[in-house]
Amino acid sequence: MAAPDTLLLGRRDAEGALRMVARTTPLSAAARREVGALLTAAGPEHPWSGVRFSAAWGSRAALRHTPVEPLLVAEVEADSSVSDEGRQRHPVTFVRLRDDMAPDAVPPVG
């Protein structure tokens, strides 16, 4: 998979649905290479296939994205501004991949 500029991050909710919870700021060149080498493109069954995400808060412009298999856990730095749905209002900063955690170890959102 190509090296991504940014990441759309998801978490499962209590029912197991994958919900978009954050978007990262632009990744460093090293992070782009590291993460890009580990991403696996998802098929059309991915819950975000065909979904439009806005390019910025309050924007009508669509963000181009490629859904990937939700197999990795990312550690991020975020501020405390979160919507009622559990979505970060501002872009988060990617810190590192957590190879010591499986996605099902992340508590559900909401």
Backbone atoms as SQL, in Angstrom:
CREATE TABLE atoms (id INTEGER PRIMARY KEY, chain TEXT, resi INTEGER, resn TEXT, atom TEXT, x REAL, y REAL, z REAL);
INSERT INTO atoms VALUES
  (1, 'A', 1, 'MET', 'N', 0.855, -1.182, 0.000),
  (2, 'A', 1, 'MET', 'CA', 0.000, 0.000, 0.000),
  (3, 'A', 1, 'MET', 'C', 0.892, 1.234, 0.000),
  (4, 'A', 2, 'ALA', 'N', 0.464, 2.266, -0.656),
  (5, 'A', 2, 'ALA', 'CA', 1.238, 3.508, -0.724),
  (6, 'A', 2, 'ALA', 'C', 1.341, 4.156, 0.655),
  (7, 'A', 3, 'ALA', 'N', 2.305, 5.020, 0.819),
  (8, 'A', 3, 'ALA', 'CA', 2.497, 5.726, 2.084),
  (9, 'A', 3, 'ALA', 'C', 1.415, 6.804, 2.236),
  (10, 'A', 4, 'PRO', 'N', 0.580, 6.702, 3.273),
  (11, 'A', 4, 'PRO', 'CA', -0.511, 7.662, 3.447),
  (12, 'A', 4, 'PRO', 'C', -0.022, 9.008, 3.964),
  (13, 'A', 5, 'ASP', 'N', -0.709, 10.074, 3.565),
  (14, 'A', 5, 'ASP', 'CA', -0.407, 11.416, 4.080),
  (15, 'A', 5, 'ASP', 'C', -0.939, 11.586, 5.494),
  (16, 'A', 6, 'THR', 'N', -2.159, 11.108, 5.704),
  (17, 'A', 6, 'THR', 'CA', -2.822, 11.171, 7.000),
  (18, 'A', 6, 'THR', 'C', -3.562, 9.856, 7.223),
  (19, 'A', 7, 'LEU', 'N', -4.053, 9.665, 8.432),
  (20, 'A', 7, 'LEU', 'CA', -4.819, 8.471, 8.755),
  (21, 'A', 7, 'LEU', 'C', -6.200, 8.855, 9.249),
  (22, 'A', 8, 'LEU', 'N', -7.194, 8.101, 8.852),
  (23, 'A', 8, 'LEU', 'CA', -8.520, 8.174, 9.453),
  (24, 'A', 8, 'LEU', 'C', -8.563, 7.034, 10.453),
  (25, 'A', 9, 'LEU', 'N', -8.830, 7.342, 11.698),
  (26, 'A', 9, 'LEU', 'CA', -8.761, 6.349, 12.758),
  (27, 'A', 9, 'LEU', 'C', -10.150, 5.942, 13.210),
  (28, 'A', 10, 'GLY', 'N', -10.315, 4.662, 13.433),
  (29, 'A', 10, 'GLY', 'CA', -11.605, 4.147, 13.857),
  (30, 'A', 10, 'GLY', 'C', -11.503, 3.369, 15.146),
  (31, 'A', 11, 'ARG', 'N', -12.643, 3.265, 15.819),
  (32, 'A', 11, 'ARG', 'CA', -12.794, 2.410, 17.001),
  (33, 'A', 11, 'ARG', 'C', -14.144, 1.731, 16.903),
  (34, 'A', 12, 'ARG', 'N', -14.220, 0.559, 17.450),
  (35, 'A', 12, 'ARG', 'CA', -15.488, -0.159, 17.510),
  (36, 'A', 12, 'ARG', 'C', -16.375, 0.477, 18.580),
  (37, 'A', 13, 'ASP', 'N', -17.687, 0.466, 18.322),
  (38, 'A', 13, 'ASP', 'CA', -18.623, 0.901, 19.352),
  (39, 'A', 13, 'ASP', 'C', -19.102, -0.332, 20.118),
  (40, 'A', 14, 'ALA', 'N', -20.020, -0.149, 21.045),
  (41, 'A', 14, 'ALA', 'CA', -20.482, -1.253, 21.893),
  (42, 'A', 14, 'ALA', 'C', -21.127, -2.373, 21.082),
  (43, 'A', 15, 'GLU', 'N', -21.669, -2.046, 19.907),
  (44, 'A', 15, 'GLU', 'CA', -22.291, -3.059, 19.043),
  (45, 'A', 15, 'GLU', 'C', -21.303, -3.691, 18.076),
  (46, 'A', 16, 'GLY', 'N', -20.058, -3.216, 18.078),
  (47, 'A', 16, 'GLY', 'CA', -19.042, -3.781, 17.200),
  (48, 'A', 16, 'GLY', 'C', -18.864, -3.071, 15.872),
  (49, 'A', 17, 'ALA', 'N', -19.635, -1.994, 15.635),
  (50, 'A', 17, 'ALA', 'CA', -19.500, -1.232, 14.387),
  (51, 'A', 17, 'ALA', 'C', -18.242, -0.366, 14.439),
  (52, 'A', 18, 'LEU', 'N', -17.541, -0.280, 13.313),
  (53, 'A', 18, 'LEU', 'CA', -16.336, 0.542, 13.220),
  (54, 'A', 18, 'LEU', 'C', -16.737, 1.987, 12.971),
  (55, 'A', 19, 'ARG', 'N', -16.415, 2.872, 13.918),
  (56, 'A', 19, 'ARG', 'CA', -16.767, 4.281, 13.803),
  (57, 'A', 19, 'ARG', 'C', -15.516, 5.124, 13.633),
  (58, 'A', 20, 'MET', 'N', -15.583, 6.103, 12.743),
  (59, 'A', 20, 'MET', 'CA', -14.467, 7.028, 12.551),
  (60, 'A', 20, 'MET', 'C', -14.416, 7.952, 13.758),
  (61, 'A', 21, 'VAL', 'N', -13.238, 8.020, 14.410),
  (62, 'A', 21, 'VAL', 'CA', -13.126, 8.827, 15.619),
  (63, 'A', 21, 'VAL', 'C', -12.100, 9.948, 15.513),
  (64, 'A', 22, 'ALA', 'N', -11.222, 9.892, 14.517),
  (65, 'A', 22, 'ALA', 'CA', -10.209, 10.942, 14.417),
  (66, 'A', 22, 'ALA', 'C', -9.523, 10.905, 13.060),
  (67, 'A', 23, 'ARG', 'N', -8.916, 12.022, 12.762),
  (68, 'A', 23, 'ARG', 'CA', -8.044, 12.163, 11.591),
  (69, 'A', 23, 'ARG', 'C', -6.734, 12.719, 12.099),
  (70, 'A', 24, 'THR', 'N', -5.629, 12.198, 11.577),
  (71, 'A', 24, 'THR', 'CA', -4.327, 12.685, 12.031),
  (72, 'A', 24, 'THR', 'C', -3.917, 13.935, 11.255),
  (73, 'A', 25, 'THR', 'N', -2.982, 14.645, 11.844),
  (74, 'A', 25, 'THR', 'CA', -2.280, 15.696, 11.116),
  (75, 'A', 25, 'THR', 'C', -1.395, 14.981, 10.093),
  (76, 'A', 26, 'PRO', 'N', -0.802, 15.694, 9.147),
  (77, 'A', 26, 'PRO', 'CA', 0.073, 15.024, 8.174),
  (78, 'A', 26, 'PRO', 'C', 1.176, 14.229, 8.879),
  (79, 'A', 27, 'LEU', 'N', 1.415, 13.032, 8.371),
  (80, 'A', 27, 'LEU', 'CA', 2.439, 12.149, 8.938),
  (81, 'A', 27, 'LEU', 'C', 3.829, 12.547, 8.468),
  (82, 'A', 28, 'SER', 'N', 4.824, 12.264, 9.289),
  (83, 'A', 28, 'SER', 'CA', 6.215, 12.483, 8.869),
  (84, 'A', 28, 'SER', 'C', 6.546, 11.474, 7.777),
  (85, 'A', 29, 'ALA', 'N', 7.609, 11.734, 7.050),
  (86, 'A', 29, 'ALA', 'CA', 8.022, 10.812, 5.985),
  (87, 'A', 29, 'ALA', 'C', 8.310, 9.424, 6.551),
  (88, 'A', 30, 'ALA', 'N', 8.953, 9.356, 7.709),
  (89, 'A', 30, 'ALA', 'CA', 9.269, 8.058, 8.322),
  (90, 'A', 30, 'ALA', 'C', 7.990, 7.323, 8.719),
  (91, 'A', 31, 'ALA', 'N', 7.033, 8.025, 9.308),
  (92, 'A', 31, 'ALA', 'CA', 5.767, 7.399, 9.700),
  (93, 'A', 31, 'ALA', 'C', 4.985, 6.945, 8.475),
  (94, 'A', 32, 'ARG', 'N', 5.023, 7.736, 7.403),
  (95, 'A', 32, 'ARG', 'CA', 4.335, 7.347, 6.169),
  (96, 'A', 32, 'ARG', 'C', 4.879, 6.021, 5.650),
  (97, 'A', 33, 'ARG', 'N', 6.183, 5.878, 5.641),
  (98, 'A', 33, 'ARG', 'CA', 6.796, 4.635, 5.155),
  (99, 'A', 33, 'ARG', 'C', 6.456, 3.466, 6.075),
  (100, 'A', 34, 'GLU', 'N', 6.613, 3.673, 7.391),
  (101, 'A', 34, 'GLU', 'CA', 6.368, 2.603, 8.365),
  (102, 'A', 34, 'GLU', 'C', 4.917, 2.124, 8.299),
  (103, 'A', 35, 'VAL', 'N', 3.985, 3.050, 8.384),
  (104, 'A', 35, 'VAL', 'CA', 2.567, 2.685, 8.395),
  (105, 'A', 35, 'VAL', 'C', 2.150, 2.132, 7.034),
  (106, 'A', 36, 'GLY', 'N', 2.562, 2.793, 5.977),
  (107, 'A', 36, 'GLY', 'CA', 2.186, 2.349, 4.638),
  (108, 'A', 36, 'GLY', 'C', 2.607, 0.928, 4.343),
  (109, 'A', 37, 'ALA', 'N', 3.751, 0.515, 4.865),
  (110, 'A', 37, 'ALA', 'CA', 4.241, -0.848, 4.632),
  (111, 'A', 37, 'ALA', 'C', 3.379, -1.895, 5.335),
  (112, 'A', 38, 'LEU', 'N', 2.605, -1.484, 6.340),
  (113, 'A', 38, 'LEU', 'CA', 1.821, -2.434, 7.131),
  (114, 'A', 38, 'LEU', 'C', 0.323, -2.427, 6.814),
  (115, 'A', 39, 'LEU', 'N', -0.127, -1.463, 6.039),
  (116, 'A', 39, 'LEU', 'CA', -1.557, -1.370, 5.729),
  (117, 'A', 39, 'LEU', 'C', -1.948, -2.351, 4.635),
  (118, 'A', 40, 'THR', 'N', -3.135, -2.900, 4.768),
  (119, 'A', 40, 'THR', 'CA', -3.694, -3.806, 3.780),
  (120, 'A', 40, 'THR', 'C', -5.019, -3.226, 3.299),
  (121, 'A', 41, 'ALA', 'N', -5.117, -2.969, 2.009),
  (122, 'A', 41, 'ALA', 'CA', -6.361, -2.415, 1.468),
  (123, 'A', 41, 'ALA', 'C', -7.521, -3.365, 1.761),
  (124, 'A', 42, 'ALA', 'N', -8.649, -2.787, 2.122),
  (125, 'A', 42, 'ALA', 'CA', -9.846, -3.576, 2.416),
  (126, 'A', 42, 'ALA', 'C', -10.680, -3.744, 1.151),
  (127, 'A', 43, 'GLY', 'N', -11.524, -4.730, 1.169),
  (128, 'A', 43, 'GLY', 'CA', -12.424, -4.967, 0.050),
  (129, 'A', 43, 'GLY', 'C', -13.686, -4.128, 0.182),
  (130, 'A', 44, 'PRO', 'N', -14.617, -4.325, -0.735),
  (131, 'A', 44, 'PRO', 'CA', -15.845, -3.519, -0.749),
  (132, 'A', 44, 'PRO', 'C', -16.749, -3.768, 0.457),
  (133, 'A', 45, 'GLU', 'N', -16.477, -4.809, 1.240),
  (134, 'A', 45, 'GLU', 'CA', -17.288, -5.084, 2.427),
  (135, 'A', 45, 'GLU', 'C', -16.920, -4.199, 3.617),
  (136, 'A', 46, 'HIS', 'N', -15.828, -3.436, 3.513),
  (137, 'A', 46, 'HIS', 'CA', -15.418, -2.550, 4.603),
  (138, 'A', 46, 'HIS', 'C', -16.533, -1.540, 4.860),
  (139, 'A', 47, 'PRO', 'N', -16.858, -1.270, 6.120),
  (140, 'A', 47, 'PRO', 'CA', -17.969, -0.358, 6.419),
  (141, 'A', 47, 'PRO', 'C', -17.757, 1.078, 5.936),
  (142, 'A', 48, 'TRP', 'N', -16.543, 1.455, 5.609),
  (143, 'A', 48, 'TRP', 'CA', -16.296, 2.810, 5.124),
  (144, 'A', 48, 'TRP', 'C', -16.180, 2.875, 3.604),
  (145, 'A', 49, 'SER', 'N', -16.342, 1.767, 2.905),
  (146, 'A', 49, 'SER', 'CA', -16.309, 1.789, 1.436),
  (147, 'A', 49, 'SER', 'C', -17.474, 2.622, 0.932),
  (148, 'A', 50, 'GLY', 'N', -17.177, 3.604, 0.111),
  (149, 'A', 50, 'GLY', 'CA', -18.205, 4.469, -0.443),
  (150, 'A', 50, 'GLY', 'C', -18.687, 5.557, 0.494),
  (151, 'A', 51, 'VAL', 'N', -18.152, 5.624, 1.707),
  (152, 'A', 51, 'VAL', 'CA', -18.552, 6.654, 2.673),
  (153, 'A', 51, 'VAL', 'C', -17.764, 7.927, 2.392),
  (154, 'A', 52, 'ARG', 'N', -18.447, 9.048, 2.492),
  (155, 'A', 52, 'ARG', 'CA', -17.789, 10.350, 2.322),
  (156, 'A', 52, 'ARG', 'C', -17.470, 10.938, 3.686),
  (157, 'A', 53, 'PHE', 'N', -16.222, 11.335, 3.855),
  (158, 'A', 53, 'PHE', 'CA', -15.801, 12.060, 5.058),
  (159, 'A', 53, 'PHE', 'C', -15.419, 13.464, 4.619),
  (160, 'A', 54, 'SER', 'N', -15.731, 14.468, 5.438),
  (161, 'A', 54, 'SER', 'CA', -15.399, 15.842, 5.067),
  (162, 'A', 54, 'SER', 'C', -13.903, 16.080, 5.218),
  (163, 'A', 55, 'ALA', 'N', -13.376, 16.938, 4.369),
  (164, 'A', 55, 'ALA', 'CA', -11.948, 17.235, 4.366),
  (165, 'A', 55, 'ALA', 'C', -11.534, 18.045, 5.590),
  (166, 'A', 56, 'ALA', 'N', -12.474, 18.747, 6.198),
  (167, 'A', 56, 'ALA', 'CA', -12.195, 19.550, 7.395),
  (168, 'A', 56, 'ALA', 'C', -13.508, 19.777, 8.136),
  (169, 'A', 57, 'TRP', 'N', -13.404, 20.113, 9.410),
  (170, 'A', 57, 'TRP', 'CA', -14.588, 20.369, 10.224),
  (171, 'A', 57, 'TRP', 'C', -15.437, 21.460, 9.572),
  (172, 'A', 58, 'GLY', 'N', -16.681, 21.172, 9.280),
  (173, 'A', 58, 'GLY', 'CA', -17.590, 22.136, 8.681),
  (174, 'A', 58, 'GLY', 'C', -17.441, 22.289, 7.179),
  (175, 'A', 59, 'SER', 'N', -16.548, 21.542, 6.556),
  (176, 'A', 59, 'SER', 'CA', -16.311, 21.643, 5.117),
  (177, 'A', 59, 'SER', 'C', -17.239, 20.696, 4.359),
  (178, 'A', 60, 'ARG', 'N', -17.614, 21.086, 3.144),
  (179, 'A', 60, 'ARG', 'CA', -18.397, 20.208, 2.276),
  (180, 'A', 60, 'ARG', 'C', -17.496, 19.417, 1.327),
  (181, 'A', 61, 'ALA', 'N', -16.217, 19.757, 1.279),
  (182, 'A', 61, 'ALA', 'CA', -15.279, 19.048, 0.416),
  (183, 'A', 61, 'ALA', 'C', -15.045, 17.640, 0.949),
  (184, 'A', 62, 'ALA', 'N', -15.035, 16.673, 0.050),
  (185, 'A', 62, 'ALA', 'CA', -14.843, 15.274, 0.444),
  (186, 'A', 62, 'ALA', 'C', -13.361, 14.947, 0.583),
  (187, 'A', 63, 'LEU', 'N', -13.043, 14.146, 1.567),
  (188, 'A', 63, 'LEU', 'CA', -11.690, 13.670, 1.786),
  (189, 'A', 63, 'LEU', 'C', -11.531, 12.349, 1.044),
  (190, 'A', 64, 'ARG', 'N', -10.569, 12.261, 0.171),
  (191, 'A', 64, 'ARG', 'CA', -10.305, 11.021, -0.559),
  (192, 'A', 64, 'ARG', 'C', -9.619, 10.050, 0.389),
  (193, 'A', 65, 'HIS', 'N', -10.129, 8.822, 0.470),
  (194, 'A', 65, 'HIS', 'CA', -9.533, 7.844, 1.372),
  (195, 'A', 65, 'HIS', 'C', -9.624, 6.437, 0.781),
  (196, 'A', 66, 'THR', 'N', -8.736, 5.584, 1.261),
  (197, 'A', 66, 'THR', 'CA', -8.732, 4.175, 0.877),
  (198, 'A', 66, 'THR', 'C', -8.967, 3.363, 2.141),
  (199, 'A', 67, 'PRO', 'N', -10.114, 2.700, 2.265),
  (200, 'A', 67, 'PRO', 'CA', -10.339, 1.877, 3.454),
  (201, 'A', 67, 'PRO', 'C', -9.316, 0.741, 3.540),
  (202, 'A', 68, 'VAL', 'N', -8.842, 0.492, 4.754),
  (203, 'A', 68, 'VAL', 'CA', -7.880, -0.585, 4.999),
  (204, 'A', 68, 'VAL', 'C', -8.430, -1.519, 6.067),
  (205, 'A', 69, 'GLU', 'N', -7.862, -2.704, 6.129),
  (206, 'A', 69, 'GLU', 'CA', -8.266, -3.660, 7.156),
  (207, 'A', 69, 'GLU', 'C', -7.903, -3.086, 8.530),
  (208, 'A', 70, 'PRO', 'N', -8.834, -3.084, 9.484),
  (209, 'A', 70, 'PRO', 'CA', -8.566, -2.507, 10.815),
  (210, 'A', 70, 'PRO', 'C', -7.776, -3.469, 11.707),
  (211, 'A', 71, 'LEU', 'N', -6.492, -3.626, 11.397),
  (212, 'A', 71, 'LEU', 'CA', -5.653, -4.599, 12.077),
  (213, 'A', 71, 'LEU', 'C', -4.588, -3.979, 12.970),
  (214, 'A', 72, 'LEU', 'N', -4.438, -2.663, 12.933),
  (215, 'A', 72, 'LEU', 'CA', -3.376, -1.979, 13.668),
  (216, 'A', 72, 'LEU', 'C', -3.960, -1.053, 14.723),
  (217, 'A', 73, 'VAL', 'N', -3.178, -0.792, 15.763),
  (218, 'A', 73, 'VAL', 'CA', -3.556, 0.163, 16.807),
  (219, 'A', 73, 'VAL', 'C', -2.538, 1.298, 16.765),
  (220, 'A', 74, 'ALA', 'N', -3.043, 2.523, 16.722),
  (221, 'A', 74, 'ALA', 'CA', -2.180, 3.699, 16.701),
  (222, 'A', 74, 'ALA', 'C', -2.283, 4.447, 18.025),
  (223, 'A', 75, 'GLU', 'N', -1.142, 4.886, 18.524),
  (224, 'A', 75, 'GLU', 'CA', -1.114, 5.783, 19.673),
  (225, 'A', 75, 'GLU', 'C', -1.074, 7.197, 19.131),
  (226, 'A', 76, 'VAL', 'N', -1.904, 8.068, 19.680),
  (227, 'A', 76, 'VAL', 'CA', -1.977, 9.445, 19.205),
  (228, 'A', 76, 'VAL', 'C', -1.977, 10.403, 20.387),
  (229, 'A', 77, 'GLU', 'N', -1.663, 11.658, 20.094),
  (230, 'A', 77, 'GLU', 'CA', -1.830, 12.748, 21.056),
  (231, 'A', 77, 'GLU', 'C', -3.025, 13.559, 20.588),
  (232, 'A', 78, 'ALA', 'N', -3.930, 13.859, 21.519),
  (233, 'A', 78, 'ALA', 'CA', -5.156, 14.566, 21.163),
  (234, 'A', 78, 'ALA', 'C', -5.506, 15.574, 22.242),
  (235, 'A', 79, 'ASP', 'N', -6.241, 16.608, 21.842),
  (236, 'A', 79, 'ASP', 'CA', -6.746, 17.533, 22.849),
  (237, 'A', 79, 'ASP', 'C', -8.060, 16.983, 23.405),
  (238, 'A', 80, 'SER', 'N', -8.696, 17.728, 24.260),
  (239, 'A', 80, 'SER', 'CA', -9.886, 17.214, 24.936),
  (240, 'A', 80, 'SER', 'C', -11.191, 17.558, 24.226),
  (241, 'A', 81, 'SER', 'N', -11.125, 18.132, 23.051),
  (242, 'A', 81, 'SER', 'CA', -12.334, 18.533, 22.330),
  (243, 'A', 81, 'SER', 'C', -12.894, 17.352, 21.536),
  (244, 'A', 82, 'VAL', 'N', -13.940, 16.740, 22.096),
  (245, 'A', 82, 'VAL', 'CA', -14.548, 15.551, 21.511),
  (246, 'A', 82, 'VAL', 'C', -16.040, 15.797, 21.335),
  (247, 'A', 83, 'SER', 'N', -16.594, 15.357, 20.205),
  (248, 'A', 83, 'SER', 'CA', -18.032, 15.519, 19.944),
  (249, 'A', 83, 'SER', 'C', -18.828, 14.546, 20.810),
  (250, 'A', 84, 'ASP', 'N', -20.139, 14.739, 20.852),
  (251, 'A', 84, 'ASP', 'CA', -21.011, 13.848, 21.614),
  (252, 'A', 84, 'ASP', 'C', -20.937, 12.417, 21.106),
  (253, 'A', 85, 'GLU', 'N', -20.569, 12.237, 19.832),
  (254, 'A', 85, 'GLU', 'CA', -20.458, 10.903, 19.235),
  (255, 'A', 85, 'GLU', 'C', -19.102, 10.251, 19.509),
  (256, 'A', 86, 'GLY', 'N', -18.210, 10.952, 20.225),
  (257, 'A', 86, 'GLY', 'CA', -16.898, 10.395, 20.529),
  (258, 'A', 86, 'GLY', 'C', -15.847, 10.664, 19.486),
  (259, 'A', 87, 'ARG', 'N', -16.083, 11.621, 18.597),
  (260, 'A', 87, 'ARG', 'CA', -15.136, 11.951, 17.527),
  (261, 'A', 87, 'ARG', 'C', -14.309, 13.173, 17.913),
  (262, 'A', 88, 'GLN', 'N', -12.994, 13.079, 17.708),
  (263, 'A', 88, 'GLN', 'CA', -12.118, 14.218, 17.978),
  (264, 'A', 88, 'GLN', 'C', -12.494, 15.377, 17.054),
  (265, 'A', 89, 'ARG', 'N', -12.648, 16.554, 17.606),
  (266, 'A', 89, 'ARG', 'CA', -13.006, 17.723, 16.792),
  (267, 'A', 89, 'ARG', 'C', -11.805, 18.274, 16.024),
  (268, 'A', 90, 'HIS', 'N', -10.608, 18.046, 16.536),
  (269, 'A', 90, 'HIS', 'CA', -9.385, 18.543, 15.893),
  (270, 'A', 90, 'HIS', 'C', -8.514, 17.363, 15.482),
  (271, 'A', 91, 'PRO', 'N', -7.692, 17.561, 14.457),
  (272, 'A', 91, 'PRO', 'CA', -6.784, 16.473, 14.065),
  (273, 'A', 91, 'PRO', 'C', -5.885, 16.065, 15.235),
  (274, 'A', 92, 'VAL', 'N', -5.585, 14.783, 15.300),
  (275, 'A', 92, 'VAL', 'CA', -4.709, 14.240, 16.338),
  (276, 'A', 92, 'VAL', 'C', -3.320, 14.036, 15.748),
  (277, 'A', 93, 'THR', 'N', -2.325, 13.915, 16.613),
  (278, 'A', 93, 'THR', 'CA', -0.948, 13.706, 16.172),
  (279, 'A', 93, 'THR', 'C', -0.573, 12.238, 16.353),
  (280, 'A', 94, 'PHE', 'N', -0.158, 11.613, 15.261),
  (281, 'A', 94, 'PHE', 'CA', 0.295, 10.218, 15.302),
  (282, 'A', 94, 'PHE', 'C', 1.589, 10.143, 16.097),
  (283, 'A', 95, 'VAL', 'N', 1.657, 9.218, 17.069),
  (284, 'A', 95, 'VAL', 'CA', 2.866, 9.016, 17.867),
  (285, 'A', 95, 'VAL', 'C', 3.599, 7.766, 17.392),
  (286, 'A', 96, 'ARG', 'N', 2.875, 6.630, 17.369),
  (287, 'A', 96, 'ARG', 'CA', 3.503, 5.378, 16.956),
  (288, 'A', 96, 'ARG', 'C', 2.427, 4.309, 16.802),
  (289, 'A', 97, 'LEU', 'N', 2.809, 3.223, 16.145),
  (290, 'A', 97, 'LEU', 'CA', 1.954, 2.043, 16.112),
  (291, 'A', 97, 'LEU', 'C', 2.190, 1.254, 17.389),
  (292, 'A', 98, 'ARG', 'N', 1.137, 0.657, 17.904),
  (293, 'A', 98, 'ARG', 'CA', 1.222, -0.140, 19.129),
  (294, 'A', 98, 'ARG', 'C', 1.217, -1.617, 18.758),
  (295, 'A', 99, 'ASP', 'N', 2.394, -2.172, 18.462),
  (296, 'A', 99, 'ASP', 'CA', 2.463, -3.580, 18.098),
  (297, 'A', 99, 'ASP', 'C', 2.256, -4.490, 19.304),
  (298, 'A', 100, 'ASP', 'N', 2.166, -3.893, 20.501),
  (299, 'A', 100, 'ASP', 'CA', 1.901, -4.663, 21.713),
  (300, 'A', 100, 'ASP', 'C', 0.404, -4.766, 22.016),
  (301, 'A', 101, 'MET', 'N', -0.442, -4.192, 21.155),
  (302, 'A', 101, 'MET', 'CA', -1.891, -4.202, 21.374),
  (303, 'A', 101, 'MET', 'C', -2.614, -4.707, 20.139),
  (304, 'A', 102, 'ALA', 'N', -3.647, -5.477, 20.363),
  (305, 'A', 102, 'ALA', 'CA', -4.534, -5.907, 19.276),
  (306, 'A', 102, 'ALA', 'C', -5.735, -4.960, 19.256),
  (307, 'A', 103, 'PRO', 'N', -6.343, -4.759, 18.102),
  (308, 'A', 103, 'PRO', 'CA', -7.507, -3.862, 18.024),
  (309, 'A', 103, 'PRO', 'C', -8.621, -4.209, 19.009),
  (310, 'A', 104, 'ASP', 'N', -8.826, -5.487, 19.298),
  (311, 'A', 104, 'ASP', 'CA', -9.905, -5.842, 20.228),
  (312, 'A', 104, 'ASP', 'C', -9.565, -5.515, 21.690),
  (313, 'A', 105, 'ALA', 'N', -8.328, -5.076, 21.959),
  (314, 'A', 105, 'ALA', 'CA', -7.952, -4.640, 23.300),
  (315, 'A', 105, 'ALA', 'C', -8.301, -3.168, 23.553),
  (316, 'A', 106, 'VAL', 'N', -8.668, -2.456, 22.493),
  (317, 'A', 106, 'VAL', 'CA', -9.035, -1.045, 22.619),
  (318, 'A', 106, 'VAL', 'C', -10.490, -0.971, 23.081),
  (319, 'A', 107, 'PRO', 'N', -10.770, -0.248, 24.178),
  (320, 'A', 107, 'PRO', 'CA', -12.156, -0.177, 24.656),
  (321, 'A', 107, 'PRO', 'C', -13.074, 0.451, 23.603),
  (322, 'A', 108, 'PRO', 'N', -14.340, 0.026, 23.571),
  (323, 'A', 108, 'PRO', 'CA', -15.270, 0.588, 22.601),
  (324, 'A', 108, 'PRO', 'C', -15.513, 2.077, 22.858),
  (325, 'A', 109, 'VAL', 'N', -15.873, 2.778, 21.813),
  (326, 'A', 109, 'VAL', 'CA', -16.212, 4.191, 21.896),
  (327, 'A', 109, 'VAL', 'C', -17.714, 4.312, 22.150),
  (328, 'A', 110, 'GLY', 'N', -18.081, 5.416, 22.795),
  (329, 'A', 110, 'GLY', 'CA', -19.503, 5.695, 22.974),
  (330, 'A', 110, 'GLY', 'C', -20.090, 5.187, 24.167);
